[in-house]
Amino acid sequence: MSEHSSEQQGQPSLAKGALSALESTIMGIAGTSPAFTVAVTTGTIYAAIGPLSVGSLLYSGLIMLGIMFAFAKLNRVMPDAGAAFAWVGAVFGPVWGFFAGWGLMVASVVFMVSATLPAATATLLLFAPGEVENTPLVTAIAAVWLTVVTAIVLRGIKHASTAQVTVTVIEAAIVVALLGAAVFWFGANPAHVPSLEWIAPGSFTFRSFADGAIVSVFFYWGWDVTMNLGEETEPEDASKGAFWAMINLIIFFVVLMTVVLIALSDKEIAAANTNVLYAISAKIFPAPWSYLVVLATVLSTVGALETQILQFSRSMYSMARAGVMHPRYAAVHREWQTPWAATLVIWGLGLVLLFAASYMPSVAAILESSIEAIGLQICFYMGLTGYASAWHFRGLLKTDLRESFTHVIMPLIGALFMTGVAAWVIPTFSAIVLTVGIGGLALGFIPLGLGILRKRRG
């Protein structure tokens, strides 16, 4: 693969080879924000399909493994900070590539805003419980979290990695301890008796599988940050990181959902709303020990914010470097070796939408539907990447059947899954979800058109 244009011109590049396979794996795990995702999304998936949530997370995870193979195999032959943008563009043309990158960027912005408010609320729950309804204070703390995480990412990928490893280890220790305590405490008298029917394929109808899958996609989203950091990791290490992150996540989510069902009744899950882990903790531990899981959720959310800033900034940097967005966004800090301009863009967008969400009920309502909207955008850009892998490596079907399984067959299954889920759920979405999910993608025609005009004038 040829050197990137920014390097040819003697401009600073990203920090090549800065991350190890272990750091890449932790980045991938932290990218899904396990504690945060389970805390805020369990109620949604359980309301949709009940105990079949366990099976949905298992099968959706295995299918997502096919998408992971698509990313990993393409990264080995053409590592690029833009990941989906670069690969889809190389295989299907620049327009499809642009929208693959744009889909990720829109999802990142929506997620950042919808995550900072819960992080701020959880922070107040720890230090000033009486102020959790104080909207200006919640907004201010959310802005502080967003700014702190952005500053860490700006200072360099090693700083970001060190912060991510630290918060992930603490988060994992708290959550694993909670799971062990829950099994010990409720195992003899579970709220739901574990059953093979929870994972039996015959227990699903097409509708229940699709309804669970669109939420499960959100559970697993974020591991692909390992690929956006592909230029800052050895290609082989980035691919290993993505693989082991996915394996750990599948096991973690299936076990955790099972433990949630063992510990909580249907009524308790519904009452917990977006605080399922705390509901379990409160049943076992007295205060203040029960609040440790709130700390884990805060750390998980902070880790996810970091991941999305990394994905957004690397994607915008790559798109600007390729000329499809304004070249100013390809600026790299000479000392920190980070795409500082693109990083500041998502920080600014996050602050604007954050304050708008706090004071405009219509925007707040949009953010409440963010999980479904983000799920649609994930299906779009990950599905395109799956198709790109299958098409790019299709020649292996004639020469190497074993290799074609991971390069072509599994990515194609994953892409068809993403397409099928999106097609099934779109007619059921509210106007708000469609506005954010599809409208957010459609907004991409504006920068795409500006990029085309800029090239013609140049």
Stockholm file with secondary structure:
# STOCKHOLM 1.0

chainA/1-458         MSEHSSEQQGQPSLAKGALSALESTIMGIAGTSPAFTVAVTTGTIYAAIGPLSVGSLLYSGLIMLGIMFAFAKLNRVMPDAGAAFAWVGAVFGPVWGFFAGWGLMVASVVFMVSATLPAATATLLLFAPGEVENTPLVTAIAAVWLTVVTAIVLRGIKHASTAQVTVTVIEAAIVVALLGAAVFWFGANPAHVPSLEWIAPGSFTFRSFADGAIVSVFFYWGWDVTMNLGEETEPEDASKGAFWAMINLIIFFVVLMTVVLIALSDKEIAAANTNVLYAISAKIFPAPWSYLVVLATVLSTVGALETQILQFSRSMYSMARAGVMHPRYAAVHREWQTPWAATLVIWGLGLVLLFAASYMPSVAAILESSIEAIGLQICFYMGLTGYASAWHFRGLLKTDLRESFTHVIMPLIGALFMTGVAAWVIPTFSAIVLTVGIGGLALGFIPLGLGILRKRRG
#=GR chainA/1-458 SS CCCCHHHHTTCCCCCTTCBCHHHHHHHHHHHTCHHHHHHHHHHHHHHHHGGGHHHHHHHHHHHHHHHHHHHHHHHHHSCCTTTHHHHHHHHHCHHHHHHHHHHHHHHHHHHHHHHHHHHHHHHHHHHCGGGTTCHHHHHHHHHHHHHHHHHHHHTCHHHHHHHHHHHHHHHHHHHHHHHHHHHHHHTTSCSSCCCGGGTCGGGCCHHHHHHHHHHHHHHHTTTTHHHHTGGGBCHHHHHHHHHHHHHHHHHHHHHHHHHHHHHCCHHHHHHHTTCHHHHHHHHHSCTTGGGHHHHHHHHHHHHHHHHHHHHHHHHHHHHHHTTSSCGGGGCCCTTTCSCHHHHHHHHHHHHHHHHHHHHCHHHHHHHHTHHHHHHHHHHHHHHHHHHHHHHHTTTHHHHCHHHHIIIIIHHHHHHHHHHHHHHHHGGGSCHHHHHHHHHHHHTTHHHHHHHHHHHHHC
#=GC SS_cons         CCCCHHHHTTCCCCCTTCBCHHHHHHHHHHHTCHHHHHHHHHHHHHHHHGGGHHHHHHHHHHHHHHHHHHHHHHHHHSCCTTTHHHHHHHHHCHHHHHHHHHHHHHHHHHHHHHHHHHHHHHHHHHHCGGGTTCHHHHHHHHHHHHHHHHHHHHTCHHHHHHHHHHHHHHHHHHHHHHHHHHHHHHTTSCSSCCCGGGTCGGGCCHHHHHHHHHHHHHHHTTTTHHHHTGGGBCHHHHHHHHHHHHHHHHHHHHHHHHHHHHHCCHHHHHHHTTCHHHHHHHHHSCTTGGGHHHHHHHHHHHHHHHHHHHHHHHHHHHHHHTTSSCGGGGCCCTTTCSCHHHHHHHHHHHHHHHHHHHHCHHHHHHHHTHHHHHHHHHHHHHHHHHHHHHHHTTTHHHHCHHHHIIIIIHHHHHHHHHHHHHHHHGGGSCHHHHHHHHHHHHTTHHHHHHHHHHHHHC
//
